């Protein structure tokens, strides 16, 4: 698959020989009663961002790219998926991967509220049952009309693992409660975006810059309806910039977006992250961000 979004293809990204793998993650939002986002803390044994708080998601599997999915989804056709991600083909697989990973890691379904599928999450995660087959057996199709892409982040070198990840947003099913799988996710919960940023600033939550930046953008919204309306609008993509500390180097940086004070200041440079979810910068301006992965 060839990524074209923001004029950048995966094959054209800087590399140190580590393959860049396609991935997808999803911000599940809900009003409880104010706007909250579902997060999970990764296992300390994870091979990537161990112990960090992230959103559900993971790499695309071959089964996510199966052409049979076109008959098992509604609300989004393959051509629309490609246009939404500005890719040549295969865009729908990112939606499927995000839904599958959410089911496996935190036990929530997007686009189809059926306890039968949730009960089969262990078999799906373990590979004994294909997600596609489980859905077909349930006799329903995934409704992807309420799931929208809102960003794209690429792990920069050097890193032992690199991912080209599309970020999505969706609403949780009414009354749905997450349950960590105990393998990838060891803790799950709902949190206000501003609260997450405060905990990170206090050193009580470990985040990587894509997660920090998504919290920054979501902090400008008051409800899940506002987030989803903005996401459905499909705003033009804007590219992040980082301000690198001249002494400490990339170990100390800020995430800046167009409109932020200092976005064009000397020392800022483009980074491998794009966002197209309209939002506001929290009071006080951009917040410090650790470098990715």
N, C-alpha and C positions, 0 to 999 in steps of 0.2 A: 504494500500500500504506500502511496506517496502523499505525504502531508503537504498542503499548499497554504495553510492559513497564515495570514500576515506576511505572505510572500516567502515563507521559509519552509523548505522541505526537510524531512528528517535526514535524508541523505546528505544535505548540505550543512548540517550542524557540525560544529567542532567536535572532534573525537580523538581519543587517545587509544583507540583500539577496542574499547569496551562497547559492545553492541547496545544500541538504543532501542528498547523494547516498547511496544505500544501498550498503553494502560488507560484506565478510566477510573474515576472516583466520583462520588456523589455527595452533595450537601443536602441532607434531609432536614427540612425546616418544618416547624409547627408552632402554633401559638399556645403557650402553656403557663399562664395565659398570655404573657408577652412573647416576643419572638425568641425562639431557641433553636439551636442546631444540634444534631446528633453527632457525637464524637466517640471515638474508641481509642484506647491506649494499647499500643502494640506490645507484644510479648518481648521480654528482655532477651529472648533467644532468637528473635527475628534477624534475618540476614540484612535487612534494610530498615533504617530509622528505628532501631530497637528502642523500646521504652518511650517512644514519642507518641503524643496525642495527634491523631489524624482523623480523616473522614473515611468511611468504608470505601473500599476499592482495591484494585489490583491489576495485574497484567492481563491482556487478552489471551484467551486460549483458542485453539483451532476450532473447537465446537462453537465458539461465539461467532465465528465467521461462516458457519454453515448456511448455504442458500435457503435451507428449509425454514429459517427464521422469518422469511418474508410472509409466510402463511400463518405465522403464530403471533404476529403483532398487529396492532391497529393504532391509528392516530399518527403514524409516521411511516412513509414509504422510503425505500432505499435511496432514491434520488434526492428527496428532501433531506435525508440524513447526511448525504455527501455534501449538499450545498451548505447545510448548517455548519459543518466542520471545515468547509473549503477543501475537501479531499477529492481525489479522482474517483475513488470507489472504496467500498468496505466500511463506510462510516457507521452504518447500523450496528456493527459489531461492538462499537464503544458503548452504546446504550445497553446492549445485552450483557456485556461484561460488568458494567456498573450494577445492573439489577442482580445478576448472579452473585457477585461478590458481596453485595449487601445482604442477600439471603444467607450466604454461607457464614459471614463473619458476625453479623449482629441479629440474624433471625427475623428480618423484616422484609416484606414483599413490596415492591413498587409496581404499580400498574395492574395488580390483580390480587385482591385480598382473599386468600384461601388458606385456612389453617393446615390443610393437607400438605401443601408444598412446604410450609414452615416445618412441619413434622418430619419431612424428608430431607432436611438440610444436611444432616450428617452423611447420608448416602450420596448426596450431590457433591458435597465438599470432598468426600473420600474417593470419588470417581466411580463408585458402584452404580450410580444412576445419573444419566445425563439430564441436565436441567431442561433441555429441549423436550426430552421424552416425558419427563414428569409433568411439564406444562400441557403437552398434548394429551396425556392421560387424564388430566383434570378437565379437559374439554372446554378450555377457554383461551383467549388470546391476551397477551400483554397490551395494556393501553398505555402507550408512550406519549400521549398528547400533552401530558402535564409535566414532562421531564425535559428540561432545556439545558443546552450547553452554555457555560458562563465563563470559561477560561481554559487556558492551555499552559502547562508548565513543563519544562524539560530539565532533567537533572544535569547540571554542568559537570565537566571534568575538573579535577580528577575524582572518580568515584568507582567503587568496585561494581556497582550496579547503576544503570542509567535507564530512565523511563521518560517517554514522551506521553504525558498524561493530559487527557481532556477532563475538565471538571464540569459536572452537571449539578442542577438543583432540582429537587422534587419535594412534594409534600408527603408526610407520613399518612398512612391509613388511620382513620379515626380510632383513637384508643389503643393504637399499636404501641407495644413496649418492647424495647430491644433486649436481647439476651446474648451475651458474649459467647463466642464459640470455645473459648478457653485455649485456643491454639494460636491463631493470629491476633485475636482480640482478647485481652485479659480483663478489660474494664470498659463499660459503655455507659453513656448518660447524655442528658440534655443540658445545654449550657447557653447562656446569653453571649453573643459575640463580644460585647464589651467586657463581661466578666472573664472570658477566656484570655483576652488581651491583658487584663489586670493581673491574672494569675501568672501569665508568662513573664510579665515585667517584674513580678515579685520573685521569680525563680521557682515557682511552685508548679509550673507546667512546661514541658519541653515540646517546642514546636519547630518546624522548619518553615522557611520563608513562604512557600506557596500557601500553607495553612494560615500563617500569620496574615498574609495579604488578603485571603478570602474573609477572614474575620474582620479585617479593617473595612472591607467593602460592605459587608453585611451590617456593620455597626451603624450605617446610615439609614437603615430601614426600620420601620416600626412594627411590621407584621409579615406573616408568611405570604399573605395576599400581595403585599407591596413587592416582595422579593420575586414572586412568580410573575407578576405583571411586568416587572423590569426585565426579567429573563426572557419572557415571551416576545418582548419588543425587539430583541436581537440588535443591540447597540453595536456600533462599529468597534472593532478591537483596538485597544490601546496597549502599548508595550511598556513594561516596567523598566525602570532604571535603578541602578544601585549606586550609592555613594561609598566609595572604598576609603577606609582610613589609611592615610599615607604611611603611618607607622606600623599599624597592626595588619595592614593588607586586607585581604578578603575575609578574614576571620571576624571583622567588625564592619557591618554594612547596614544600610537602610534600604527599605523598599519604597520607591517613589512612583507616583502615577501622574499623568498629565493633569494639571490643575493644582497639584501639591506645590507648596512653597519649596523652592530648591530643586525642582525637577530638572531644570536646565543649568543648575549651578556647576561651576568648575569641579571636576572630579567625578561627576556622575557619568555612567556609561550604560548602554543597553544591556539587559540581562535576558536570559531565555525564559521569559514569561509574558503571556498576553492575557488580557482580560476584556470581556465585552459585556459585563454586568454593570449597568450604571450604579453609581454609589457615591457616598460622601466620605471624606476623610474625617476620622474622629476628632473631637476638639483637641487642639494642641498640635495638630499636624501629624505626619507619618510617624509610626512607631518603629523603634529599632528592630531589626530582623536578623536572625542568624542565617548564614548561607545555607543553601539546600544541601541535603544529603551528604 
